[in-house]
Amino acid sequence: SLARFAIYSSLLLLYTYGGSLVIKGAMPVRSLIAGIGYTFSLVFATQGITNTFADMSRAMVSVKKIEDFVDTLEPISTSSEDEIMDVLALRSESCDEESSEVLPVVENR
């Protein structure tokens, strides 16, 4: 991508120009190393911010898709309290019948 090309080009320029200044004696090596360190810190911070904005835009698209899907669902009708109690009673009776069933014993060989 263009951003990656710009980052690597600027680092290459820093290395070559800074290296030539160090060779000529116009700049100490520690200044070049500090400049490289600062450049990396700036590059990674910028990439972090850029990635955060890209992730947020993808998340907003996903949220929109979820909202559209939820809008297509039909609302669940509410039942009366008596109907709910009847369903719970039926479930309770079926559980009691299943628990009274005798299972055959299988011997280990």
Phi, psi and omega in degrees: 000167183293321180296317180295320177298317180296319180296310182292328177294317180294322177294319179297318178298318179298315181295315184288313181292315179296320178297321179292324177293323178294318180297321179285346181086010181277346181215138178286156182298322182297329177291321177295316179296319178296318178298320177295317178299315179296322180296316178297318178300316180294319180296313182292325177295318179295319177296321179298316179294317179298315179295325178297315179294323178294318178295322180294321180292322176294322179295321179294324176295318179295319179297319179297319178296319179295317179298318179297320179294316180296324179294335180279344181286145176276144180292147179278130180284143180273136180265160177285163182296325180295319179296320179296317180296323178296317179296318180295322179294319178297319179296319180296318179295319180293327177291321179296320180295320180292324183285337180275355180289136181266126180265143179291150179268131179250127181276144175277137180245000000 
